[in-house]
């Protein structure tokens, strides 16, 4: 099974409070962006791969492969950038392992062509994990509901469950509490820019954050119901304040998007990806 994943964008991201478990409560609107993603192939262990030869041929030395200790899972990752992690620690592998705790899964091979930059705030790894869960659900005949899949996904990452639903969802808690949210962006073109050479970790982005509760009538749900043209100074990503201090070029990119006529521009997640909405 070959799947094209996608990424997410955050329309607003407010860090509300520090939790006793070390995480933060946030509020954000996740929206899918389908024009960017990775290529994922998940097959039974004995099946023929339609992508492995192409990956090794195209990426040559930029391919890493790992096999689980029990030999039931093989993960192959290819990317133009160096893979700086063990394939067995990739979220795709963790998705398999999460299901394997509760089900007798067959041997599986996973081939992942990484196209989404790491540390861009686009949720590329979370999407890979969610799509792996959905692929295993079908291949292995588990017949799990979306609710069950989302529960597994939530255990892998705060934004992972969003990709099970893959529609606009309002996220609260640490991002894993999701509610459908109707928003009409069909009158806008979306442009996404990922500047090279900047990778922002979530830990780094949280480093200088001072959580704050919104004042009355300024909660994100209320603001997002206003016209997009009103969002510029109202719908904010709290991570921008700390991330822009370290990477002022991102602030310059945001200003350039407004200068080019964007109705709204923002950083996605903890960055470094920037995006803009343009009125059609």
N, C-alpha and C positions, 0 to 999 in steps of 0.2 A: 504494500500500500504506500503510495507516494502522496504526500500532502504539502501544499504551499501554506506556510504559516503567515501570520500578519503581525503587526505591532499595535501598540495602543498609544494614544495621546491623552494627556491630562488637561481637562478644561478646569482650571483653578486647582489649587492644592493648598489647603490650610492645615497647619499643624496646631492642634487644639490644646493638647495637654500631654504630659509625661505620665506613663502608666507605671504601676508597681512592678510589672513584669519586665521593665526595661524598654518596652516599645513605646510608641507614641500613638495617640488617637488622632486621626486625620479626617478630613472630608475632601473629596475630589470627585470629578466626573470622568470616568473612563470612557473613551470612545474608540472604536476600532479604526485603524488606518490600513487599508487593504493594499496600498501601492508599494509596500515594503515588507519583506519577510524572509525567512529561511526556507530551505527545501529539506523535507524530512521523509525518509523511507523507513518503514517498520515492516519486517517480514518474519515469518516463522524461520527457525534456525536452518532448516534444510532447503528453504526456497531459494530461487535464483534472484539475485539483486540486479535491478535495472540501472542502478546508479554507481555502484562501487567502482567499476572500471573507469567510468568518466571522471570520478573524483580523483582517483590515483593518477590518471593521465593528465588532468588539468592542473592539479595542485601539487603533484610530485611530493616534495619534502614537507609541504605544509599540511600533511595528513597525520593525525594521531589515532591510535587504536588501542582499545583496552578490552580485556575479557575478565568477567567476574570470577571469583575463586571457585565457584561451583561449575563454571563453564557454561552456564545457561544464558548468559547475556554477553553480547559483543557490541561495543559502541565504537563507531568510526566517525571522526569529526574532521572536516576540511574547511579551511578558511584562508583568505589571502593574508590575514594577519596571523601571527604566531598564536597557537593555542597554549595558554599559560596555565592550564589545569588538567588534572587527570580525567580522562573520559569517563571513568567510573564514578567521578564526583560531579559529572554534568547532571543538570536537572532532568534530562531524558532518562538517564540511568536511575536516578532517584524516583522517577515516576514508575518505572518498572518495579523497583524494589518495594515501593509503597503498596502496589497491588499484590506483589508476591507474598507479602506478609499474610494476606487474607485469602489468596487464591493459589491454586496449583497451576502456575503459568508454564507454558511450554518454553523451550529455548527460543530466544528471539535475537535477531540482528537489527541494530539501529544504525542508519547512515544519516549524518547530519551535515548539510552544506550551510555553513554560517555566513550569512550575508549581512545580517543586522549587526552594526558595531556594538561592541561590549562597552558598558558604562555610558550609554547615551540616553538613558531614561525612557526607553521605548518598550521595555519588557520583552526583549527578544528571547531570553532564556526561559522566562515564565511561559511564553507562548509555546516554545518547543516542548516544555513539560506537559502543558495542557493538551496539545495535539497528540503527544505520545500516549497520554491516558485514553484519549478518544480512540486512537488507532488500536491500542491493545484491547479496549472494550469490544471493538468489532471483530478483530482478528481472533481473539480468544473466546468469543461468544459469551461474554460476562453479563450482558443485558443490564448494565448499570444505568440508572436514570441520570439525567443531568445533575440533579441535586446530589446524588452519591458521588459522581465524578468531581463536582465542585468541592465537596468535602475533602476528597483526596488531594485535590489541587491546592486547597487552602493550607494543607499541611506542608506544602513544598515552598510556598512563597506568598507574600501578602497580596500580590496582584495576579497570582496565577489563576485563581478561580474565574476571574473576569473572562479569560479566553475560552472557557467552557461555554459561556453564554454568547460572547462576541457580539454584543450590541451595547448601546449606551447604558451604562450602569453607574448609579451613584454609589461610591464607596465610602464606608465609614469604618469605625474600629481602627485596626491597623491597615485597612484597605480591603479586608477580606469579607466584610459585611456588605452585601451587594443588593441594591434595589433597582428595578427597571426605572429609567428616567427618559421621558419623551423629550427630544430636542430636535428641532428642524434646522439642519445645516445644508440642505440641498441647494440653497441659493448662494452657496459659497464654494470657491475652490480652495483646497488646502495645499499648502506648500510646506515641506519638511526639509530642514537643512541640518546635516550632521557635520560639524566642523572637524577636520582631521586633527589628530594629535591631542585631543582632549578627551579623557575618560574620567568620569566622576563616580566615585563609589557612593553608595547610599550612606555609609557611615561618615564619609567626608562631608556630605551635604548636610547631615544632621548636626555636624560639629558646632556650628555657631547659632543654631536655631533657638529662639526664645518663644516657646508656645504661647498662644494667646487665643482667647475665646472671641468670636465675632460679636460686635454690638448688635442691638436689636434691629432687625430688618436687614442686616448685612451678612446673614448666613449664605453659604454658597448656593443652596437650592433657590433662594429668593433672587439672588443676583443673576443666576443663569436663566431665569425666566424673563429678564429684561432683554431688549433688542441687543444684538451683537455689537452694534455701534456704541453702546453704553459700557461695554465691558472693559475698555482700555485701562481705566484707573480703578476699577472695582473688582474684577475677577483676577485675582493675583495668585502666583505660585510663591509660597513663602520661602522656598529654597533659593529663589533668585537672589535674595539679599546676601546670603552667605556665598553662594557659588560665583556670583558676578564679582565679588571682591577678589577672589582668587583668579578668576578668568575674565578680566574686563572685556576681552574680545567678544564674549557672548552678549554682553550688554550692548556692544557696538552692533552686533548682528541684529539684535532685537530692534534697535533704533532704525537700522537700515530697512528692515521689513516694514516699519511704519512709514518711513520715507518713500517707500515704493508703492504705497497706497493700501497697505493692509488695514482691514477693519479691526483686527485683533491679532496680537502676536504674544507669544509666551514661550517659556522653556517647558519641556515635557518632563514630568517626574523630577528626579534629582539631576537631570541634565546628562549630557551636554546638548542634546538635540533641541533645536528651536523650530517652531512652526508658526504659520500665519494663516489667517482666513481672509480671503479676498472676495469681495462682492462680485458675483458673476455679471 
